[in-house]
Amino acid sequence: MVEMAKIALEFILVFLIVYVGTYLFSFRKIKKFDRNKMPTNIKYLVFRYNLDIVKIGYKRVLKTLMISDSFIVASIFTVTRFVNNIYIRLLVAFILIFPLFAGVYHLVASYYKKESE
């Protein structure tokens, strides 16, 4: 039980560190929507799922993606913490990162698609 609490605390700490870092280094710089300076994750949502970012709200989508990216990084860190070899850990993280990003971004896009209709 203590081990599960340590894992949960580690997950929360990694989540908060990634979220605060993302907030400090990217979100505070963004003033208003500019199609030429969109982050890559928002470009992915626009081109893949045809979302209207202006209609939904640029900063709202950006906040949601910051939370989802933090969740992905924290979950990959937590899942791969059991692997002791650094090369195998990197390989497992590399294999897991693409399906996690695709799945979470699909959920975010379907939520905003449903909300905009």
N, C-alpha and C positions, 0 to 999 in steps of 0.2 A: 504494500500500500504506500509506503514511503517512497519507493522507486517511481510509482505512478505520479505522485505529487511532484517529485523532482522533474520528471519528464514534462508534466503540464506547466510547471513554473518556467522551465527552459523554453518551451514553446511560446509562452506569453512574453518572456523577456526578448526573445529573438523577434517576435512579431512587433513589439513596441519599438525596439531599436531600429528595425527596418522602416517602420511607419514614420517615426520621428525624423530619421535621416532623409527619407523621401520628401517629407513635408518641408524640412529646412532647406534642402538643396534644389528642389524643383517647384514645389507648389507656391512658395512665397514669391518666386520670380514672375509667375504668370499673372498678367493683369487682365487681359481680355482675349477673346478668341481671335486667332490669326491662322488662316488656312496654311500658310507657308511655314509656320513655326509649331505645328502640332507635334506632340510627342508620338513616338512610333506606335505605342499601344492604342492610342486613339485613332491613328491612321488605319491600323488593322481593323478596328471596329467599323470605321466608316466604309472601307473598301470591301471587307468580307461580308458584313451584315447590313450594309446600306443604312446606317443610322444617321438621323439628322441631329447633329450635335448642337446646333444653334437652338433648335426647338426643345430639346431635352434640357439643355443647360450645360455649358462647357465645364464649369468648375464642379458641378455636381457629378458629372461623369468622371472627371479627373479624381475626385475624392473617392469614388467607388473603386476605381482602378488602383488607387494607392492602397486601399484596404485589401483588395483581392491579391495584388502583388505581394504585399506583406504576408498574407496568409499562405501563399504558394511557397515563398522562401522559407517561412517558419516550418511549414509542414515537410518540405524536403529536408531541411536541417534535422528535424526530429526523426524522420524515417531513416535517414542515413547515419544517425548517431551510433547505431549498433554495429556498423561496419568498422573494423579496426584499421584495415589497410587503406591508406589515403588514395591510392590509384583506383582501387575497386569502389571506394566511396564516391570518387569523382565520376566514375563510369555509371554507377547507379543513379547519381544525381542527374547526370546528363540524359540518361534514358527516361527518367521520371519527369523531367522539367517540361518537355514538349507536350505530352498528354495532359499534364496538369494545367498548363497555360491554355491549351485549346479547350479543355472542359470548363474551366472557370470563366474564361472569356465568352464561351458560348452561353453559359448561364446568365452572365451580365447582359449580353446582347439580347437574349430572349426576354429578360426582364424589362429592358428598356423598349424593346419592340412592342411588347404587350402593353406597356404603360402609355406609349405614344399613340396607340390605336384608339 
